[in-house]
Amino acid sequence: VIPLIGNGLVRQTHQRAAAASSSPGESHRWVPVYFLATLTSAALAEGAALFGSIVYLLTKNGIALLVPSAMALVLLWLLPSRDKYAPFVANITGQQMT
């Protein structure tokens, strides 16, 4: 579910980018969109982790800690980097980032 939210934002942005042409040197203008997609996905993962933590505190069931642990891995996977940003821009604009 979490990556689907980011992909939906990318799809909407791709449609907007098709309407407005972008030159190869304008890859920096997609930073806010990338930030929004990453922030939204991370917030959903954090919410699931918080829910799992509360379930553990209420039930003292160790299995409930699997959800926060998995969401911590998802948050690490979502950390932004240039290696993830370049394909994001290429997916939206169809141009390689310089």
LUMRO-190834 format. One record per atom (N, C-alpha, C, CB): x, y, z; atom name. Coordinates in pm, whole numbers. Each point is the difference from the previous one (the first is absolute). Glycine has a CB too. Example, Ala and Ser with C-alpha at 12.3 -4.5 7.8 and 13.67 -1.06 7.14 Angstrom:
residues 2
@x=1319 y=-569 z=780 atom=N $
@x=-89 y=119 z=0 atom=CA $
@x=90 y=120 z=0 atom=C $
@x=-189 y=-117 z=125 atom=CB $
@x=154 y=222 z=-197 atom=N $
@x=82 y=119 z=6 atom=CA $
@x=-77 y=109 z=73 atom=C $
@x=118 y=-63 z=-215 atom=CB $
//
This chain:
residues 98
@x=82 y=-119 z=0 atom=N $
@x=-82 y=119 z=0 atom=CA $
@x=87 y=126 z=0 atom=C $
@x=-181 y=-126 z=121 atom=CB $
@x=287 y=123 z=-43 atom=N $
@x=83 y=120 z=13 atom=CA $
@x=62 y=41 z=-132 atom=C $
@x=47 y=-65 z=235 atom=CB $
@x=17 y=-25 z=-311 atom=N $
@x=54 y=43 z=-129 atom=CA $
@x=-108 y=42 z=-99 atom=C $
@x=190 y=-153 z=40 atom=CB $
@x=-310 y=101 z=-26 atom=N $
@x=-108 y=37 z=-93 atom=CA $
@x=-36 y=147 z=12 atom=C $
@x=-88 y=-233 z=13 atom=CB $
@x=93 y=288 z=108 atom=N $
@x=-29 y=143 z=19 atom=CA $
@x=102 y=83 z=-76 atom=C $
@x=-101 y=-46 z=226 atom=CB $
@x=229 y=11 z=-209 atom=N $
@x=105 y=72 z=-72 atom=CA $
@x=-15 y=-14 z=-150 atom=C $
@x=151 y=-35 z=192 atom=CB $
@x=-186 y=-85 z=-239 atom=N $
@x=-18 y=-22 z=-143 atom=CA $
@x=-118 y=80 z=-54 atom=C $
@x=97 y=-228 z=25 atom=CB $
@x=-203 y=242 z=55 atom=N $
@x=-114 y=82 z=-42 atom=CA $
@x=40 y=145 z=-17 atom=C $
@x=-153 y=-157 z=118 atom=CB $
@x=234 y=208 z=-26 atom=N $
@x=48 y=137 z=-12 atom=CA $
@x=88 y=17 z=-123 atom=C $
@x=-12 y=24 z=248 atom=CB $
@x=93 y=-125 z=-275 atom=N $
@x=86 y=4 z=-118 atom=CA $
@x=-84 y=1 z=-126 atom=C $
@x=181 y=-120 z=124 atom=CB $
@x=-286 y=38 z=-128 atom=N $
@x=-87 y=-6 z=-117 atom=CA $
@x=-66 y=135 z=-27 atom=C $
@x=-41 y=-242 z=45 atom=CB $
@x=-9 y=306 z=60 atom=N $
@x=-62 y=132 z=-16 atom=CA $
@x=101 y=102 z=-49 atom=C $
@x=-164 y=-55 z=182 atom=CB $
@x=284 y=50 z=-127 atom=N $
@x=105 y=94 z=-40 atom=CA $
@x=43 y=-25 z=-143 atom=C $
@x=77 y=14 z=237 atom=CB $
@x=-74 y=-140 z=-277 atom=N $
@x=37 y=-33 z=-138 atom=CA $
@x=-99 y=60 z=-97 atom=C $
@x=107 y=-213 z=79 atom=CB $
@x=-235 y=210 z=-45 atom=N $
@x=-101 y=58 z=-86 atom=CA $
@x=17 y=151 z=-10 atom=C $
@x=-157 y=-185 z=62 atom=CB $
@x=192 y=248 z=50 atom=N $
@x=24 y=145 z=-2 atom=CA $
@x=125 y=34 z=-80 atom=C $
@x=-112 y=20 z=224 atom=CB $
@x=214 y=-104 z=-212 atom=N $
@x=125 y=26 z=-72 atom=CA $
@x=-19 y=-16 z=-150 atom=C $
@x=129 y=-79 z=199 atom=CB $
@x=-218 y=-11 z=-239 atom=N $
@x=-27 y=-18 z=-143 atom=CA $
@x=-64 y=126 z=-58 atom=C $
@x=-27 y=-248 z=35 atom=CB $
@x=-52 y=316 z=47 atom=N $
@x=-65 y=122 z=-47 atom=CA $
@x=98 y=116 z=-9 atom=C $
@x=-213 y=-79 z=102 atom=CB $
@x=309 y=85 z=-9 atom=N $
@x=100 y=108 z=1 atom=CA $
@x=136 y=-60 z=-32 atom=C $
@x=-134 y=134 z=169 atom=CB $
@x=198 y=-83 z=-274 atom=N $
@x=130 y=-54 z=-36 atom=CA $
@x=105 y=45 z=101 atom=C $
@x=-65 y=-2 z=-244 atom=CB $
@x=165 y=-83 z=266 atom=N $
@x=108 y=36 z=91 atom=CA $
@x=132 y=-23 z=-71 atom=C $
@x=-139 y=-58 z=203 atom=CB $
@x=231 y=149 z=-183 atom=N $
@x=130 y=-14 z=-63 atom=CA $
@x=88 y=-92 z=85 atom=C $
@x=-21 y=230 z=-103 atom=CB $
@x=125 y=-289 z=44 atom=N $
@x=83 y=-96 z=73 atom=CA $
@x=64 y=58 z=126 atom=C $
@x=43 y=-110 z=-216 atom=CB $
@x=-18 y=240 z=221 atom=N $
@x=65 y=60 z=116 atom=CA $
@x=-94 y=31 z=114 atom=C $
@x=162 y=93 z=-156 atom=CB $
@x=-288 y=-123 z=144 atom=N $
@x=-98 y=36 z=104 atom=CA $
@x=-37 y=-115 z=91 atom=C $
@x=-87 y=169 z=-155 atom=CB $
@x=179 y=-258 z=181 atom=N $
@x=-31 y=-115 z=85 atom=CA $
@x=-25 y=43 z=144 atom=C $
@x=137 y=-145 z=-150 atom=CB $
@x=-83 y=260 z=191 atom=N $
@x=-18 y=47 z=137 atom=CA $
@x=-145 y=39 z=30 atom=C $
@x=235 y=80 z=-4 atom=CB $
@x=-314 y=-53 z=-96 atom=N $
@x=-137 y=43 z=27 atom=CA $
@x=-90 y=-116 z=45 atom=C $
@x=30 y=181 z=-170 atom=CB $
@x=20 y=-304 z=158 atom=N $
@x=-77 y=-117 z=45 atom=CA $
@x=30 y=-38 z=144 atom=C $
@x=-1 y=-80 z=-234 atom=CB $
@x=91 y=152 z=299 atom=N $
@x=34 y=-30 z=139 atom=CA $
@x=-123 y=8 z=91 atom=C $
@x=231 y=89 z=-41 atom=CB $
@x=-315 y=15 z=33 atom=N $
@x=-118 y=4 z=89 atom=CA $
@x=-96 y=-118 z=-22 atom=C $
@x=20 y=248 z=1 atom=CB $
@x=-34 y=-292 z=-124 atom=N $
@x=-88 y=-113 z=-29 atom=CA $
@x=59 y=-128 z=60 atom=C $
@x=-81 y=111 z=-213 atom=CB $
@x=212 y=-129 z=196 atom=N $
@x=67 y=-117 z=57 atom=CA $
@x=-10 y=3 z=153 atom=C $
@x=159 y=-7 z=-198 atom=CB $
@x=-139 y=125 z=255 atom=N $
@x=-12 y=15 z=145 atom=CA $
@x=-140 y=-36 z=47 atom=C $
@x=175 y=179 z=-5 atom=CB $
@x=-276 y=-132 z=-64 atom=N $
@x=-138 y=-29 z=39 atom=CA $
@x=-31 y=-149 z=-9 atom=C $
@x=-66 y=228 z=-79 atom=CB $
@x=110 y=-292 z=-28 atom=N $
@x=-25 y=-145 z=-15 atom=CA $
@x=72 y=-78 z=109 atom=C $
@x=-25 y=29 z=-249 atom=CB $
@x=149 y=8 z=280 atom=N $
@x=76 y=-69 z=103 atom=CA $
@x=-60 y=26 z=138 atom=C $
@x=207 y=18 z=-141 atom=CB $
@x=-244 y=106 z=168 atom=N $
@x=-58 y=36 z=130 atom=CA $
@x=-133 y=-71 z=23 atom=C $
@x=114 y=222 z=-14 atom=CB $
@x=-197 y=-228 z=-87 atom=N $
@x=-130 y=-68 z=13 atom=CA $
@x=19 y=-149 z=27 atom=C $
@x=-102 y=169 z=-155 atom=CB $
@x=191 y=-231 z=82 atom=N $
@x=26 y=-143 z=21 atom=CA $
@x=59 y=-26 z=139 atom=C $
@x=36 y=-28 z=-246 atom=CB $
@x=56 y=114 z=289 atom=N $
@x=61 y=-17 z=132 atom=CA $
@x=-102 y=22 z=111 atom=C $
@x=220 y=75 z=-94 atom=CB $
@x=-312 y=18 z=76 atom=N $
@x=-102 y=24 z=102 atom=CA $
@x=-92 y=-121 z=15 atom=C $
@x=9 y=246 z=-51 atom=CB $
@x=-42 y=-310 z=-58 atom=N $
@x=-82 y=-120 z=9 atom=CA $
@x=74 y=-113 z=71 atom=C $
@x=-117 y=68 z=-212 atom=CB $
@x=245 y=-83 z=182 atom=N $
@x=79 y=-103 z=69 atom=CA $
@x=13 y=31 z=148 atom=C $
@x=127 y=-43 z=-212 atom=CB $
@x=-108 y=169 z=245 atom=N $
@x=13 y=40 z=140 atom=CA $
@x=-131 y=-23 z=75 atom=C $
@x=172 y=171 z=-65 atom=CB $
@x=-284 y=-145 z=1 atom=N $
@x=-129 y=-24 z=63 atom=CA $
@x=-22 y=-147 z=29 atom=C $
@x=-90 y=198 z=-118 atom=CB $
@x=128 y=-284 z=25 atom=N $
@x=-13 y=-145 z=22 atom=CA $
@x=92 y=-45 z=113 atom=C $
@x=-59 y=-33 z=-242 atom=CB $
@x=179 y=90 z=248 atom=N $
@x=93 y=-35 z=108 atom=CA $
@x=-54 y=46 z=135 atom=C $
@x=192 y=16 z=-161 atom=CB $
@x=-250 y=101 z=167 atom=N $
@x=-57 y=49 z=124 atom=CA $
@x=-117 y=-88 z=44 atom=C $
@x=71 y=233 z=-59 atom=CB $
@x=-153 y=-273 z=-35 atom=N $
@x=-112 y=-88 z=33 atom=CA $
@x=50 y=-133 z=56 atom=C $
@x=-137 y=109 z=-181 atom=CB $
@x=239 y=-167 z=118 atom=N $
@x=58 y=-124 z=49 atom=CA $
@x=60 y=15 z=139 atom=C $
@x=45 y=-65 z=-235 atom=CB $
@x=16 y=179 z=261 atom=N $
@x=56 y=26 z=133 atom=CA $
@x=-109 y=9 z=106 atom=C $
@x=192 y=121 z=-107 atom=CB $
@x=-301 y=-55 z=73 atom=N $
@x=-112 y=12 z=95 atom=CA $
@x=-62 y=-137 z=26 atom=C $
@x=-44 y=235 z=-80 atom=CB $
@x=30 y=-316 z=-24 atom=N $
@x=-53 y=-135 z=18 atom=CA $
@x=90 y=-79 z=95 atom=C $
@x=-103 y=5 z=-232 atom=CB $
@x=235 y=9 z=215 atom=N $
@x=92 y=-69 z=90 atom=CA $
@x=-16 y=49 z=144 atom=C $
@x=161 y=-30 z=-191 atom=CB $
@x=-170 y=160 z=210 atom=N $
@x=-14 y=55 z=135 atom=CA $
@x=-130 y=-47 z=67 atom=C $
@x=134 y=199 z=-72 atom=CB $
@x=-238 y=-216 z=-7 atom=N $
@x=-128 y=-43 z=56 atom=CA $
@x=-6 y=-150 z=26 atom=C $
@x=-106 y=189 z=-118 atom=CB $
@x=168 y=-268 z=32 atom=N $
@x=-13 y=-145 z=10 atom=CA $
@x=123 y=-70 z=56 atom=C $
@x=-155 y=14 z=-190 atom=CB $
@x=269 y=52 z=188 atom=N $
@x=129 y=-59 z=41 atom=CA $
@x=33 y=-126 z=-82 atom=C $
@x=-36 y=90 z=232 atom=CB $
@x=-14 y=-95 z=-354 atom=N $
@x=24 y=-111 z=-91 atom=CA $
@x=120 y=37 z=-89 atom=C $
@x=-248 y=-69 z=3 atom=CB $
@x=354 y=-9 z=7 atom=N $
@x=122 y=30 z=-74 atom=CA $
@x=-16 y=-3 z=-151 atom=C $
@x=122 y=-92 z=189 atom=CB $
@x=-218 y=17 z=-237 atom=N $
@x=-24 y=-8 z=-145 atom=CA $
@x=-42 y=136 z=-54 atom=C $
@x=-66 y=-243 z=23 atom=CB $
@x=2 y=323 z=60 atom=N $
@x=-45 y=134 z=-44 atom=CA $
@x=119 y=90 z=-33 atom=C $
@x=-206 y=-25 z=141 atom=CB $
@x=324 y=-8 z=-94 atom=N $
@x=119 y=81 z=-31 atom=CA $
@x=53 y=-25 z=-141 atom=C $
@x=57 y=-4 z=242 atom=CB $
@x=-112 y=-95 z=-310 atom=N $
@x=42 y=-25 z=-138 atom=CA $
@x=-38 y=115 z=-92 atom=C $
@x=-24 y=-245 z=41 atom=CB $
@x=-92 y=303 z=-17 atom=N $
@x=-46 y=110 z=-86 atom=CA $
@x=92 y=122 z=14 atom=C $
@x=-237 y=-83 z=21 atom=CB $
@x=267 y=131 z=101 atom=N $
@x=93 y=113 z=9 atom=CA $
@x=138 y=-31 z=-57 atom=C $
@x=-124 y=75 z=202 atom=CB $
@x=169 y=-198 z=-184 atom=N $
@x=130 y=-38 z=-55 atom=CA $
@x=-2 y=5 z=-153 atom=C $
@x=42 y=-146 z=201 atom=CB $
@x=-148 y=93 z=-261 atom=N $
@x=-12 y=2 z=-145 atom=CA $
@x=-12 y=144 z=-52 atom=C $
@x=-109 y=-228 z=6 atom=CB $
@x=35 y=311 z=66 atom=N $
@x=-16 y=138 z=-44 atom=CA $
@x=129 y=80 z=16 atom=C $
@x=-241 y=-13 z=62 atom=CB $
@x=325 y=-23 z=36 atom=N $
@x=131 y=64 z=12 atom=CA $
@x=85 y=-31 z=-122 atom=C $
@x=-13 y=-14 z=251 atom=CB $
@x=4 y=-109 z=-300 atom=N $
@x=72 y=-35 z=-123 atom=CA $
@x=-54 y=75 z=-120 atom=C $
@x=45 y=-226 z=96 atom=CB $
@x=-177 y=242 z=-100 atom=N $
@x=-61 y=77 z=-110 atom=CA $
@x=48 y=145 z=4 atom=C $
@x=-203 y=-151 z=5 atom=CB $
@x=208 y=209 z=116 atom=N $
@x=48 y=138 z=12 atom=CA $
@x=145 y=12 z=-46 atom=C $
@x=-158 y=36 z=192 atom=CB $
@x=240 y=-133 z=-160 atom=N $
@x=138 y=3 z=-49 atom=CA $
@x=5 y=-11 z=-152 atom=C $
@x=77 y=-103 z=216 atom=CB $
@x=-166 y=20 z=-272 atom=N $
@x=-5 y=-16 z=-145 atom=CA $
@x=-47 y=130 z=-68 atom=C $
@x=-46 y=-246 z=31 atom=CB $
@x=-38 y=322 z=38 atom=N $
@x=-55 y=123 z=-58 atom=CA $
@x=94 y=120 z=10 atom=C $
@x=-224 y=-87 z=57 atom=CB $
@x=334 y=75 z=16 atom=N $
@x=90 y=115 z=13 atom=CA $
@x=38 y=53 z=-137 atom=C $
@x=88 y=-92 z=217 atom=CB $
@x=-102 y=222 z=-236 atom=N $
@x=31 y=56 z=-132 atom=CA $
@x=150 y=-2 z=-30 atom=C $
@x=-203 y=145 z=21 atom=CB $
@x=235 y=-163 z=-146 atom=N $
@x=139 y=5 z=-47 atom=CA $
@x=0 y=40 z=-147 atom=C $
@x=73 y=-177 z=169 atom=CB $
@x=42 y=216 z=-215 atom=N $
@x=11 y=37 z=-142 atom=CA $
@x=-25 y=-121 z=-90 atom=C $
@x=164 y=182 z=62 atom=CB $
@x=-124 y=-300 z=-15 atom=N $
@x=-22 y=-122 z=-79 atom=CA $
@x=-148 y=-31 z=-17 atom=C $
@x=218 y=-87 z=82 atom=CB $
@x=-301 y=132 z=9 atom=N $
@x=-145 y=-21 z=-13 atom=CA $
@x=-66 y=118 z=-71 atom=C $
@x=2 y=-138 z=210 atom=CB $
@x=56 y=257 z=-196 atom=N $
@x=-58 y=120 z=-61 atom=CA $
@x=17 y=-1 z=-152 atom=C $
@x=46 y=126 z=211 atom=CB $
@x=70 y=-170 z=-259 atom=N $
@x=25 y=1 z=-145 atom=CA $
@x=-100 y=-85 z=-77 atom=C $
@x=242 y=36 z=49 atom=CB $
@x=-272 y=-160 z=-7 atom=N $
@x=-104 y=-76 z=-71 atom=CA $
@x=-139 y=62 z=14 atom=C $
@x=136 y=-204 z=38 atom=CB $
@x=-161 y=270 z=74 atom=N $
@x=-128 y=69 z=20 atom=CA $
@x=-18 y=108 z=-106 atom=C $
@x=10 y=-47 z=247 atom=CB $
@x=93 y=129 z=-267 atom=N $
@x=-7 y=107 z=-101 atom=CA $
@x=-10 y=-61 z=-140 atom=C $
@x=133 y=154 z=150 atom=CB $
@x=-58 y=-259 z=-175 atom=N $
@x=-5 y=-64 z=-132 atom=CA $
@x=-138 y=-59 z=-28 atom=C $
@x=245 y=-50 z=17 atom=CB $
@x=-309 y=-2 z=87 atom=N $
@x=-135 y=-57 z=-16 atom=CA $
@x=-102 y=109 z=-33 atom=C $
@x=60 y=-183 z=161 atom=CB $
@x=-44 y=300 z=-102 atom=N $
@x=-95 y=108 z=-23 atom=CA $
@x=24 y=69 z=-134 atom=C $
@x=-16 y=32 z=246 atom=CB $
@x=141 y=3 z=-272 atom=N $
@x=29 y=82 z=-117 atom=CA $
@x=39 y=-79 z=-122 atom=C $
@x=70 y=175 z=154 atom=CB $
@x=-27 y=-299 z=-136 atom=N $
@x=50 y=-78 z=-113 atom=CA $
@x=140 y=39 z=-39 atom=C $
@x=-232 y=-23 z=-80 atom=CB $
@x=299 y=106 z=162 atom=N $
@x=135 y=47 z=-28 atom=CA $
@x=92 y=-45 z=114 atom=C $
@x=-88 y=201 z=-131 atom=CB $
@x=212 y=-232 z=96 atom=N $
@x=98 y=-37 z=100 atom=CA $
@x=48 y=126 z=71 atom=C $
@x=71 y=-201 z=-135 atom=CB $
@x=-50 y=187 z=266 atom=N $
@x=46 y=113 z=80 atom=CA $
@x=151 y=17 z=-18 atom=C $
@x=-186 y=-37 z=168 atom=CB $
@x=230 y=160 z=-179 atom=N $
@x=144 y=27 z=-17 atom=CA $
@x=66 y=27 z=132 atom=C $
@x=-42 y=90 z=-226 atom=CB $
//
